[in-house]
Amino acid sequence: MKQEKIRLLFVCLGNICRSPSAEAVMKKMVKDAGLEDRIEIDSAGILGYHAGEQADQRMRSHASRRGYKLESILRPVTTRDFFDFDYIIGMDDRNLADLRQMAPDQESVEKIHGMMDFAGNGLYDHVPDPYYGGAAGFELVLDLLEDACRGLLDTISSNPDN
Ligand code: 4NP
């Protein structure tokens, strides 16, 4: 990998369940791979109603049982993010459609990817919103994110442009 940093932004609707979890899972994977200095990771939400709040308590508790600490503070996606980040990764089709609408130019549109496009398991094409469901939904989010983050790290590591 070259010396420039690669910047990843995970995006979901609320930035309290899926994208902060993706941020935590990916940060741990990148740290374990010794690539902390090369890859920067953040998360944001399409909605910004609760900006400044912590991630959802249920999501934090499920993640913590797998050794992930959700430390991110809710913030909305901004136009600037499309210039600051190299990969902007949405969790479902609605996130992707919203991001494409917000993108300020074609180069920005090309930075937008679906999280499950990086997954090895082809059973899910999106990360389902766990907010209104039960415990199984939070566990599923973590299973899907662990799979997709592994694929994303492989994709980044094997890209000769990186
Ligand atoms: P997230 O879950 O997009 O994974 O953070 C949601 C959290 C809050 C809401 C929707 C989804 N909400 O409508 O408040």
Backbone and ligand atoms as CSV (ligand in chain L), in Angstrom:
chain,resi,resn,atom,element,x,y,z
A,1,MET,N,N,0.835,-1.210,0.000
A,1,MET,CA,C,0.000,0.000,0.000
A,1,MET,C,C,0.873,1.265,0.000
A,2,LYS,N,N,0.383,2.286,-0.701
A,2,LYS,CA,C,1.133,3.540,-0.778
A,2,LYS,C,C,1.036,4.303,0.549
A,3,GLN,N,N,1.606,5.489,0.564
A,3,GLN,CA,C,1.692,6.208,1.833
A,3,GLN,C,C,0.491,7.089,2.162
A,4,GLU,N,N,-0.305,7.453,1.114
A,4,GLU,CA,C,-1.456,8.314,1.415
A,4,GLU,C,C,-2.506,7.546,2.209
A,5,LYS,N,N,-3.196,8.255,3.079
A,5,LYS,CA,C,-4.228,7.598,3.894
A,5,LYS,C,C,-5.481,7.319,3.063
A,6,ILE,N,N,-6.157,6.260,3.414
A,6,ILE,CA,C,-7.449,5.957,2.803
A,6,ILE,C,C,-8.504,6.281,3.851
A,7,ARG,N,N,-9.521,7.014,3.430
A,7,ARG,CA,C,-10.533,7.474,4.391
A,7,ARG,C,C,-11.884,6.847,4.084
A,8,LEU,N,N,-12.440,6.191,5.110
A,8,LEU,CA,C,-13.714,5.473,4.954
A,8,LEU,C,C,-14.787,6.138,5.805
A,9,LEU,N,N,-15.953,6.359,5.214
A,9,LEU,CA,C,-17.094,6.887,5.979
A,9,LEU,C,C,-18.261,5.910,5.853
A,10,PHE,N,N,-18.707,5.373,6.999
A,10,PHE,CA,C,-19.873,4.487,7.013
A,10,PHE,C,C,-21.114,5.330,7.302
A,11,VAL,N,N,-22.186,5.046,6.547
A,11,VAL,CA,C,-23.397,5.867,6.667
A,11,VAL,C,C,-24.637,4.976,6.817
A,12,CYS,N,N,-25.503,5.335,7.780
A,12,CYS,CA,C,-26.833,4.701,7.871
A,12,CYS,C,C,-27.837,5.826,8.101
A,13,LEU,N,N,-29.077,5.462,8.402
A,13,LEU,CA,C,-30.112,6.487,8.534
A,13,LEU,C,C,-29.894,7.349,9.778
A,14,GLY,N,N,-29.745,6.688,10.928
A,14,GLY,CA,C,-29.715,7.433,12.184
A,14,GLY,C,C,-28.338,7.691,12.761
A,15,ASN,N,N,-27.325,6.947,12.294
A,15,ASN,CA,C,-25.963,6.988,12.858
A,15,ASN,C,C,-25.952,6.626,14.348
A,16,ILE,N,N,-26.925,5.763,14.729
A,16,ILE,CA,C,-26.878,5.291,16.122
A,16,ILE,C,C,-26.792,3.768,16.224
A,17,CYS,N,N,-27.065,3.051,15.141
A,17,CYS,CA,C,-26.974,1.580,15.213
A,17,CYS,C,C,-25.948,1.024,14.229
A,18,ARG,N,N,-26.274,1.009,12.932
A,18,ARG,CA,C,-25.442,0.283,11.967
A,18,ARG,C,C,-24.110,0.955,11.665
A,19,SER,N,N,-24.118,2.256,11.347
A,19,SER,CA,C,-22.841,2.861,10.928
A,19,SER,C,C,-21.833,3.022,12.078
A,20,PRO,N,N,-22.274,3.345,13.310
A,20,PRO,CA,C,-21.260,3.366,14.383
A,20,PRO,C,C,-20.694,1.982,14.657
A,21,SER,N,N,-21.528,0.938,14.437
A,21,SER,CA,C,-21.028,-0.434,14.618
A,21,SER,C,C,-20.029,-0.769,13.514
A,22,ALA,N,N,-20.348,-0.384,12.282
A,22,ALA,CA,C,-19.406,-0.625,11.177
A,22,ALA,C,C,-18.079,0.070,11.472
A,23,GLU,N,N,-18.170,1.293,11.998
A,23,GLU,CA,C,-16.958,2.042,12.349
A,23,GLU,C,C,-16.128,1.271,13.373
A,24,ALA,N,N,-16.790,0.758,14.409
A,24,ALA,CA,C,-16.067,0.053,15.487
A,24,ALA,C,C,-15.483,-1.274,14.997
A,25,VAL,N,N,-16.258,-2.017,14.216
A,25,VAL,CA,C,-15.779,-3.315,13.707
A,25,VAL,C,C,-14.568,-3.083,12.792
A,26,MET,N,N,-14.696,-2.092,11.915
A,26,MET,CA,C,-13.605,-1.847,10.955
A,26,MET,C,C,-12.362,-1.314,11.671
A,27,LYS,N,N,-12.558,-0.470,12.665
A,27,LYS,CA,C,-11.404,0.068,13.409
A,27,LYS,C,C,-10.631,-1.071,14.072
A,28,LYS,N,N,-11.362,-2.025,14.639
A,28,LYS,CA,C,-10.692,-3.151,15.309
A,28,LYS,C,C,-9.942,-4.002,14.282
A,29,MET,N,N,-10.589,-4.254,13.151
A,29,MET,CA,C,-9.960,-5.091,12.117
A,29,MET,C,C,-8.703,-4.424,11.557
A,30,VAL,N,N,-8.796,-3.122,11.351
A,30,VAL,CA,C,-7.662,-2.362,10.808
A,30,VAL,C,C,-6.520,-2.321,11.824
A,31,LYS,N,N,-6.884,-2.167,13.088
A,31,LYS,CA,C,-5.870,-2.154,14.149
A,31,LYS,C,C,-5.169,-3.514,14.226
A,32,ASP,N,N,-5.962,-4.577,14.194
A,32,ASP,CA,C,-5.402,-5.926,14.272
A,32,ASP,C,C,-4.487,-6.219,13.076
A,33,ALA,N,N,-4.781,-5.569,11.933
A,33,ALA,CA,C,-3.962,-5.781,10.727
A,33,ALA,C,C,-2.748,-4.846,10.708
A,34,GLY,N,N,-2.624,-4.003,11.725
A,34,GLY,CA,C,-1.487,-3.073,11.800
A,34,GLY,C,C,-1.574,-1.944,10.778
A,35,LEU,N,N,-2.809,-1.603,10.354
A,35,LEU,CA,C,-2.967,-0.586,9.304
A,35,LEU,C,C,-3.594,0.711,9.829
A,36,GLU,N,N,-3.548,0.878,11.141
A,36,GLU,CA,C,-4.154,2.067,11.769
A,36,GLU,C,C,-3.655,3.383,11.193
A,37,ASP,N,N,-2.364,3.415,10.821
A,37,ASP,CA,C,-1.800,4.666,10.308
A,37,ASP,C,C,-2.205,4.935,8.866
A,38,ARG,N,N,-2.729,3.926,8.196
A,38,ARG,CA,C,-3.023,4.043,6.768
A,38,ARG,C,C,-4.499,4.253,6.459
A,39,ILE,N,N,-5.358,3.843,7.388
A,39,ILE,CA,C,-6.794,3.878,7.093
A,39,ILE,C,C,-7.532,4.650,8.178
A,40,GLU,N,N,-8.246,5.705,7.766
A,40,GLU,CA,C,-9.036,6.501,8.720
A,40,GLU,C,C,-10.495,6.138,8.580
A,41,ILE,N,N,-11.199,6.077,9.697
A,41,ILE,CA,C,-12.572,5.564,9.682
A,41,ILE,C,C,-13.486,6.474,10.501
A,42,ASP,N,N,-14.654,6.777,9.914
A,42,ASP,CA,C,-15.635,7.608,10.627
A,42,ASP,C,C,-17.030,7.105,10.240
A,43,SER,N,N,-18.063,7.633,10.898
A,43,SER,CA,C,-19.431,7.291,10.504
A,43,SER,C,C,-20.311,8.527,10.630
A,44,ALA,N,N,-21.438,8.497,9.902
A,44,ALA,CA,C,-22.374,9.625,9.912
A,44,ALA,C,C,-23.755,9.107,9.538
A,45,GLY,N,N,-24.768,9.961,9.734
A,45,GLY,CA,C,-26.145,9.561,9.443
A,45,GLY,C,C,-26.789,10.470,8.413
A,46,ILE,N,N,-27.781,9.933,7.722
A,46,ILE,CA,C,-28.565,10.749,6.793
A,46,ILE,C,C,-29.375,11.769,7.603
A,47,LEU,N,N,-29.947,11.308,8.719
A,47,LEU,CA,C,-30.705,12.208,9.596
A,47,LEU,C,C,-29.755,12.799,10.637
A,48,GLY,N,N,-30.056,14.003,11.074
A,48,GLY,CA,C,-29.185,14.594,12.077
A,48,GLY,C,C,-29.930,15.019,13.318
A,49,TYR,N,N,-31.132,14.432,13.523
A,49,TYR,CA,C,-32.004,14.893,14.609
A,49,TYR,C,C,-31.346,14.860,15.983
A,50,HIS,N,N,-30.561,13.801,16.219
A,50,HIS,CA,C,-30.025,13.618,17.570
A,50,HIS,C,C,-28.522,13.863,17.606
A,51,ALA,N,N,-28.046,14.775,16.774
A,51,ALA,CA,C,-26.612,15.040,16.695
A,51,ALA,C,C,-26.031,15.278,18.080
A,52,GLY,N,N,-24.869,14.704,18.323
A,52,GLY,CA,C,-24.196,14.884,19.614
A,52,GLY,C,C,-24.452,13.739,20.579
A,53,GLU,N,N,-25.443,12.884,20.255
A,53,GLU,CA,C,-25.746,11.758,21.164
A,53,GLU,C,C,-24.847,10.566,20.881
A,54,GLN,N,N,-24.811,9.655,21.874
A,54,GLN,CA,C,-24.073,8.406,21.719
A,54,GLN,C,C,-24.885,7.410,20.896
A,55,ALA,N,N,-24.233,6.332,20.500
A,55,ALA,CA,C,-24.936,5.261,19.789
A,55,ALA,C,C,-26.003,4.638,20.698
A,56,ASP,N,N,-26.954,3.962,20.054
A,56,ASP,CA,C,-28.061,3.287,20.739
A,56,ASP,C,C,-27.537,2.326,21.810
A,57,GLN,N,N,-28.143,2.387,22.994
A,57,GLN,CA,C,-27.686,1.568,24.133
A,57,GLN,C,C,-27.725,0.071,23.827
A,58,ARG,N,N,-28.791,-0.372,23.112
A,58,ARG,CA,C,-28.907,-1.807,22.786
A,58,ARG,C,C,-27.779,-2.215,21.844
A,59,MET,N,N,-27.508,-1.356,20.856
A,59,MET,CA,C,-26.437,-1.670,19.898
A,59,MET,C,C,-25.096,-1.715,20.612
A,60,ARG,N,N,-24.897,-0.754,21.534
A,60,ARG,CA,C,-23.610,-0.715,22.272
A,60,ARG,C,C,-23.433,-1.975,23.096
A,61,SER,N,N,-24.535,-2.444,23.691
A,61,SER,CA,C,-24.372,-3.593,24.571
A,61,SER,C,C,-24.128,-4.881,23.778
A,62,HIS,N,N,-24.804,-5.043,22.638
A,62,HIS,CA,C,-24.522,-6.227,21.796
A,62,HIS,C,C,-23.090,-6.171,21.264
A,63,ALA,N,N,-22.664,-4.996,20.828
A,63,ALA,CA,C,-21.307,-4.860,20.271
A,63,ALA,C,C,-20.255,-5.127,21.341
A,64,SER,N,N,-20.538,-4.661,22.536
A,64,SER,CA,C,-19.532,-4.798,23.592
A,64,SER,C,C,-19.301,-6.263,23.966
A,65,ARG,N,N,-20.338,-7.099,23.808
A,65,ARG,CA,C,-20.175,-8.533,24.072
A,65,ARG,C,C,-19.237,-9.186,23.070
A,66,ARG,N,N,-19.058,-8.553,21.914
A,66,ARG,CA,C,-18.096,-9.081,20.926
A,66,ARG,C,C,-16.763,-8.334,20.986
A,67,GLY,N,N,-16.624,-7.464,21.966
A,67,GLY,CA,C,-15.343,-6.768,22.133
A,67,GLY,C,C,-15.225,-5.465,21.365
A,68,TYR,N,N,-16.365,-4.910,20.893
A,68,TYR,CA,C,-16.320,-3.635,20.167
A,68,TYR,C,C,-16.844,-2.520,21.061
A,69,LYS,N,N,-16.115,-1.418,21.074
A,69,LYS,CA,C,-16.544,-0.263,21.855
A,69,LYS,C,C,-17.075,0.801,20.885
A,70,LEU,N,N,-18.341,1.140,21.020
A,70,LEU,CA,C,-18.928,2.150,20.124
A,70,LEU,C,C,-18.728,3.520,20.753
A,71,GLU,N,N,-17.778,4.258,20.227
A,71,GLU,CA,C,-17.424,5.544,20.837
A,71,GLU,C,C,-17.892,6.740,20.029
A,72,SER,N,N,-18.417,6.481,18.820
A,72,SER,CA,C,-18.703,7.612,17.943
A,72,SER,C,C,-19.911,8.396,18.458
A,73,ILE,N,N,-19.908,9.662,18.120
A,73,ILE,CA,C,-20.991,10.573,18.505
A,73,ILE,C,C,-21.760,10.923,17.233
A,74,LEU,N,N,-23.074,10.818,17.329
A,74,LEU,CA,C,-23.933,10.991,16.160
A,74,LEU,C,C,-23.696,12.331,15.453
A,75,ARG,N,N,-23.524,12.241,14.147
A,75,ARG,CA,C,-23.438,13.464,13.342
A,75,ARG,C,C,-24.047,13.200,11.966
A,76,PRO,N,N,-24.578,14.244,11.311
A,76,PRO,CA,C,-25.138,14.058,9.975
A,76,PRO,C,C,-24.049,14.090,8.900
A,77,VAL,N,N,-24.335,13.460,7.757
A,77,VAL,CA,C,-23.448,13.562,6.586
A,77,VAL,C,C,-23.457,15.008,6.104
A,78,THR,N,N,-22.297,15.500,5.672
A,78,THR,CA,C,-22.228,16.861,5.122
A,78,THR,C,C,-21.663,16.809,3.699
A,79,THR,N,N,-21.849,17.865,2.957
A,79,THR,CA,C,-21.295,17.937,1.592
A,79,THR,C,C,-19.787,17.765,1.633
A,80,ARG,N,N,-19.179,18.304,2.660
A,80,ARG,CA,C,-17.725,18.221,2.793
A,80,ARG,C,C,-17.215,16.783,2.855
A,81,ASP,N,N,-18.049,15.900,3.428
A,81,ASP,CA,C,-17.656,14.488,3.528
A,81,ASP,C,C,-17.326,13.899,2.157
A,82,PHE,N,N,-18.022,14.377,1.123
A,82,PHE,CA,C,-17.789,13.823,-0.220
A,82,PHE,C,C,-16.412,14.213,-0.754
A,83,PHE,N,N,-15.825,15.241,-0.207
A,83,PHE,CA,C,-14.467,15.635,-0.598
A,83,PHE,C,C,-13.435,15.006,0.333
A,84,ASP,N,N,-13.806,14.843,1.602
A,84,ASP,CA,C,-12.839,14.365,2.612
A,84,ASP,C,C,-12.616,12.855,2.590
A,85,PHE,N,N,-13.613,12.095,2.126
A,85,PHE,CA,C,-13.521,10.627,2.212
A,85,PHE,C,C,-13.353,9.995,0.832
A,86,ASP,N,N,-12.705,8.809,0.825
A,86,ASP,CA,C,-12.472,8.082,-0.431
A,86,ASP,C,C,-13.576,7.063,-0.701
A,87,TYR,N,N,-14.064,6.445,0.375
A,87,TYR,CA,C,-15.163,5.471,0.260
A,87,TYR,C,C,-16.283,5.948,1.167
A,88,ILE,N,N,-17.486,6.098,0.613
A,88,ILE,CA,C,-18.665,6.473,1.403
A,88,ILE,C,C,-19.624,5.294,1.286
A,89,ILE,N,N,-19.853,4.615,2.415
A,89,ILE,CA,C,-20.443,3.280,2.356
A,89,ILE,C,C,-21.788,3.255,3.084
A,90,GLY,N,N,-22.864,3.091,2.323
A,90,GLY,CA,C,-24.211,3.066,2.892
A,90,GLY,C,C,-24.644,1.652,3.225
A,91,MET,N,N,-25.586,1.549,4.168
A,91,MET,CA,C,-26.004,0.232,4.669
A,91,MET,C,C,-27.161,-0.382,3.886
A,92,ASP,N,N,-27.998,0.470,3.261
A,92,ASP,CA,C,-29.124,-0.083,2.494
A,92,ASP,C,C,-29.441,0.827,1.310
A,93,ASP,N,N,-30.398,0.387,0.492
A,93,ASP,CA,C,-30.693,1.114,-0.754
A,93,ASP,C,C,-31.180,2.533,-0.497
A,94,ARG,N,N,-31.892,2.698,0.604
A,94,ARG,CA,C,-32.391,4.036,0.914
A,94,ARG,C,C,-31.219,4.980,1.236
A,95,ASN,N,N,-30.260,4.474,2.007
A,95,ASN,CA,C,-29.058,5.280,2.309
A,95,ASN,C,C,-28.342,5.644,1.015
A,96,LEU,N,N,-28.233,4.656,0.110
A,96,LEU,CA,C,-27.492,4.893,-1.134
A,96,LEU,C,C,-28.195,5.940,-1.991
A,97,ALA,N,N,-29.533,5.840,-2.063
A,97,ALA,CA,C,-30.285,6.818,-2.858
A,97,ALA,C,C,-30.129,8.218,-2.256
A,98,ASP,N,N,-30.204,8.316,-0.929
A,98,ASP,CA,C,-30.049,9.623,-0.268
A,98,ASP,C,C,-28.644,10.186,-0.513
A,99,LEU,N,N,-27.639,9.315,-0.402
A,99,LEU,CA,C,-26.256,9.775,-0.602
A,99,LEU,C,C,-26.055,10.261,-2.037
A,100,ARG,N,N,-26.626,9.521,-2.990
A,100,ARG,CA,C,-26.451,9.924,-4.401
A,100,ARG,C,C,-27.105,11.277,-4.649
A,101,GLN,N,N,-28.197,11.536,-3.942
A,101,GLN,CA,C,-28.860,12.837,-4.095
A,101,GLN,C,C,-28.038,13.960,-3.495
A,102,MET,N,N,-27.321,13.648,-2.414
A,102,MET,CA,C,-26.526,14.675,-1.731
A,102,MET,C,C,-25.190,14.927,-2.419
A,103,ALA,N,N,-24.723,13.961,-3.218
A,103,ALA,CA,C,-23.370,14.043,-3.788
A,103,ALA,C,C,-23.232,15.297,-4.649
A,104,PRO,N,N,-22.180,16.109,-4.406
A,104,PRO,CA,C,-22.057,17.371,-5.125
A,104,PRO,C,C,-21.565,17.238,-6.565
A,105,ASP,N,N,-20.940,16.133,-6.934
A,105,ASP,CA,C,-20.456,15.982,-8.315
A,105,ASP,C,C,-20.299,14.497,-8.659
A,106,GLN,N,N,-19.939,14.218,-9.897
A,106,GLN,CA,C,-19.860,12.819,-10.352
A,106,GLN,C,C,-18.760,12.053,-9.626
A,107,GLU,N,N,-17.654,12.725,-9.352
A,107,GLU,CA,C,-16.554,12.060,-8.637
A,107,GLU,C,C,-17.040,11.570,-7.272
A,108,SER,N,N,-17.886,12.369,-6.637
A,108,SER,CA,C,-18.450,11.995,-5.333
A,108,SER,C,C,-19.376,10.800,-5.463
A,109,VAL,N,N,-20.174,10.768,-6.521
A,109,VAL,CA,C,-21.103,9.647,-6.726
A,109,VAL,C,C,-20.309,8.350,-6.815
A,110,GLU,N,N,-19.153,8.415,-7.462
A,110,GLU,CA,C,-18.346,7.197,-7.638
A,110,GLU,C,C,-17.727,6.694,-6.331
A,111,LYS,N,N,-17.737,7.517,-5.302
A,111,LYS,CA,C,-17.206,7.087,-3.994
A,111,LYS,C,C,-18.239,6.294,-3.190
A,112,ILE,N,N,-19.487,6.305,-3.638
A,112,ILE,CA,C,-20.583,5.695,-2.868
A,112,ILE,C,C,-20.671,4.192,-3.169
A,113,HIS,N,N,-20.683,3.397,-2.104
A,113,HIS,CA,C,-20.748,1.934,-2.238
A,113,HIS,C,C,-21.770,1.389,-1.247
A,114,GLY,N,N,-22.268,0.193,-1.550
A,114,GLY,CA,C,-23.151,-0.521,-0.613
A,114,GLY,C,C,-22.306,-1.429,0.280
A,115,MET,N,N,-22.593,-1.418,1.576
A,115,MET,CA,C,-21.805,-2.214,2.528
A,115,MET,C,C,-21.750,-3.687,2.131
A,116,MET,N,N,-22.900,-4.250,1.765
A,116,MET,CA,C,-22.927,-5.686,1.518
A,116,MET,C,C,-22.313,-6.066,0.172
A,117,ASP,N,N,-21.934,-5.077,-0.641
A,117,ASP,CA,C,-21.182,-5.387,-1.868
A,117,ASP,C,C,-19.805,-5.941,-1.521
A,118,PHE,N,N,-19.355,-5.707,-0.291
A,118,PHE,CA,C,-18.024,-6.183,0.119
A,118,PHE,C,C,-18.103,-7.527,0.855
A,119,ALA,N,N,-19.327,-8.013,1.095
A,119,ALA,CA,C,-19.493,-9.223,1.920
A,119,ALA,C,C,-19.243,-10.491,1.118
A,120,GLY,N,N,-18.779,-11.528,1.825
A,120,GLY,CA,C,-18.598,-12.827,1.191
A,120,GLY,C,C,-19.910,-13.600,1.154
A,121,ASN,N,N,-20.747,-13.385,2.159
A,121,ASN,CA,C,-22.038,-14.055,2.271
A,121,ASN,C,C,-23.063,-13.339,1.390
A,122,GLY,N,N,-23.554,-14.015,0.366
A,122,GLY,CA,C,-24.465,-13.364,-0.580
A,122,GLY,C,C,-25.925,-13.391,-0.153
A,123,LEU,N,N,-26.209,-13.803,1.089
A,123,LEU,CA,C,-27.609,-13.944,1.508
A,123,LEU,C,C,-28.311,-12.603,1.719
A,124,TYR,N,N,-27.545,-11.589,2.080
A,124,TYR,CA,C,-28.130,-10.263,2.333
A,124,TYR,C,C,-27.507,-9.245,1.376
A,125,ASP,N,N,-28.366,-8.406,0.765
A,125,ASP,CA,C,-27.809,-7.363,-0.098
A,125,ASP,C,C,-27.798,-6.012,0.621
A,126,HIS,N,N,-28.254,-5.990,1.872
A,126,HIS,CA,C,-28.213,-4.762,2.669
A,126,HIS,C,C,-28.128,-5.145,4.145
A,127,VAL,N,N,-27.797,-4.164,4.979
A,127,VAL,CA,C,-27.765,-4.398,6.431
A,127,VAL,C,C,-29.098,-3.899,6.984
A,128,PRO,N,N,-29.981,-4.814,7.426
A,128,PRO,CA,C,-31.318,-4.384,7.866
A,128,PRO,C,C,-31.269,-3.487,9.114
A,129,ASP,N,N,-32.150,-2.494,9.100
A,129,ASP,CA,C,-32.258,-1.553,10.221
A,129,ASP,C,C,-32.764,-2.294,11.465
A,130,PRO,N,N,-32.006,-2.314,12.556
A,130,PRO,CA,C,-32.416,-3.085,13.739
A,130,PRO,C,C,-33.258,-2.274,14.727
A,131,TYR,N,N,-33.483,-0.990,14.422
A,131,TYR,CA,C,-33.970,-0.050,15.435
A,131,TYR,C,C,-35.287,-0.475,16.080
A,132,TYR,N,N,-36.235,-0.957,15.264
A,132,TYR,CA,C,-37.555,-1.285,15.810
A,132,TYR,C,C,-37.729,-2.770,16.110
A,133,GLY,N,N,-36.640,-3.538,16.019
A,133,GLY,CA,C,-36.737,-4.978,16.240
A,133,GLY,C,C,-36.131,-5.410,17.567
A,134,GLY,N,N,-35.893,-6.725,17.698
A,134,GLY,CA,C,-35.365,-7.275,18.948
A,134,GLY,C,C,-33.889,-7.596,18.871
A,135,ALA,N,N,-33.444,-8.394,19.860
A,135,ALA,CA,C,-32.016,-8.695,20.007
A,135,ALA,C,C,-31.415,-9.336,18.761
A,136,ALA,N,N,-32.207,-10.213,18.091
A,136,ALA,CA,C,-31.665,-10.933,16.932
A,136,ALA,C,C,-31.226,-9.958,15.838
A,137,GLY,N,N,-31.949,-8.864,15.718
A,137,GLY,CA,C,-31.616,-7.871,14.690
A,137,GLY,C,C,-30.255,-7.229,14.930
A,138,PHE,N,N,-29.930,-6.997,16.196
A,138,PHE,CA,C,-28.634,-6.385,16.524
A,138,PHE,C,C,-27.496,-7.372,16.288
A,139,GLU,N,N,-27.765,-8.647,16.615
A,139,GLU,CA,C,-26.740,-9.678,16.367
A,139,GLU,C,C,-26.516,-9.855,14.865
A,140,LEU,N,N,-27.616,-9.817,14.106
A,140,LEU,CA,C,-27.489,-9.944,12.641
A,140,LEU,C,C,-26.658,-8.799,12.071
A,141,VAL,N,N,-26.918,-7.582,12.547
A,141,VAL,CA,C,-26.131,-6.425,12.088
A,141,VAL,C,C,-24.639,-6.706,12.286
A,142,LEU,N,N,-24.280,-7.204,13.455
A,142,LEU,CA,C,-22.857,-7.443,13.751
A,142,LEU,C,C,-22.290,-8.568,12.885
A,143,ASP,N,N,-23.087,-9.639,12.678
A,143,ASP,CA,C,-22.624,-10.730,11.801
A,143,ASP,C,C,-22.347,-10.191,10.392
A,144,LEU,N,N,-23.288,-9.418,9.872
A,144,LEU,CA,C,-23.145,-8.906,8.500
A,144,LEU,C,C,-21.983,-7.926,8.397
A,145,LEU,N,N,-21.828,-7.095,9.404
A,145,LEU,CA,C,-20.747,-6.101,9.366
A,145,LEU,C,C,-19.378,-6.763,9.478
A,146,GLU,N,N,-19.273,-7.794,10.296
A,146,GLU,CA,C,-17.971,-8.481,10.414
A,146,GLU,C,C,-17.566,-9.084,9.065
A,147,ASP,N,N,-18.541,-9.675,8.384
A,147,ASP,CA,C,-18.284,-10.263,7.069
A,147,ASP,C,C,-17.889,-9.169,6.059
A,148,ALA,N,N,-18.702,-8.110,5.988
A,148,ALA,CA,C,-18.464,-7.067,4.991
A,148,ALA,C,C,-17.177,-6.285,5.274
A,149,CYS,N,N,-16.855,-6.066,6.538
A,149,CYS,CA,C,-15.620,-5.331,6.868
A,149,CYS,C,C,-14.389,-6.135,6.443
A,150,ARG,N,N,-14.463,-7.458,6.619
A,150,ARG,CA,C,-13.347,-8.311,6.183
A,150,ARG,C,C,-13.148,-8.154,4.677
A,151,GLY,N,N,-14.258,-8.196,3.932
A,151,GLY,CA,C,-14.191,-8.043,2.471
A,151,GLY,C,C,-13.700,-6.665,2.067
A,152,LEU,N,N,-14.148,-5.659,2.802
A,152,LEU,CA,C,-13.722,-4.284,2.497
A,152,LEU,C,C,-12.220,-4.132,2.714
A,153,LEU,N,N,-11.725,-4.692,3.809
A,153,LEU,CA,C,-10.279,-4.592,4.081
A,153,LEU,C,C,-9.481,-5.323,2.995
A,154,ASP,N,N,-9.963,-6.482,2.554
A,154,ASP,CA,C,-9.304,-7.208,1.456
A,154,ASP,C,C,-9.309,-6.368,0.182
A,155,THR,N,N,-10.453,-5.742,-0.101
A,155,THR,CA,C,-10.579,-4.924,-1.318
A,155,THR,C,C,-9.581,-3.769,-1.287
A,156,ILE,N,N,-9.515,-3.089,-0.153
A,156,ILE,CA,C,-8.608,-1.942,-0.033
A,156,ILE,C,C,-7.160,-2.412,-0.135
A,157,SER,N,N,-6.839,-3.498,0.564
A,157,SER,CA,C,-5.452,-3.970,0.604
A,157,SER,C,C,-4.986,-4.450,-0.757
A,158,SER,N,N,-5.902,-4.981,-1.563
A,158,SER,CA,C,-5.470,-5.541,-2.849
A,158,SER,C,C,-5.608,-4.549,-3.997
A,159,ASN,N,N,-6.107,-3.339,-3.720
A,159,ASN,CA,C,-6.255,-2.334,-4.784
A,159,ASN,C,C,-4.896,-1.661,-5.027
A,160,PRO,N,N,-4.320,-1.813,-6.236
A,160,PRO,CA,C,-2.994,-1.247,-6.496
A,160,PRO,C,C,-2.972,0.286,-6.402
A,161,ASP,N,N,-4.158,0.929,-6.535
A,161,ASP,CA,C,-4.212,2.392,-6.415
A,161,ASP,C,C,-4.066,2.859,-4.978
A,162,ASN,N,N,-4.249,1.928,-4.042
A,162,ASN,CA,C,-4.135,2.299,-2.623
A,162,ASN,C,C,-2.708,2.095,-2.124
L,1,4NP,P1,P,-29.521,3.222,12.153
L,1,4NP,O1,O,-30.924,2.884,12.871
L,1,4NP,O2,O,-29.863,3.873,10.823
L,1,4NP,O3,O,-28.860,1.900,11.971
L,1,4NP,O4,O,-28.769,4.146,13.090
L,1,4NP,C1,C,-31.931,3.854,13.025
L,1,4NP,C2,C,-31.923,4.671,14.128
L,1,4NP,C3,C,-32.910,5.625,14.306
L,1,4NP,C4,C,-33.912,5.755,13.383
L,1,4NP,C5,C,-33.909,4.943,12.270
L,1,4NP,C6,C,-32.919,3.996,12.094
L,1,4NP,N1,N,-34.942,6.705,13.568
L,1,4NP,O5,O,-35.829,6.802,12.725
L,1,4NP,O6,O,-34.913,7.448,14.563
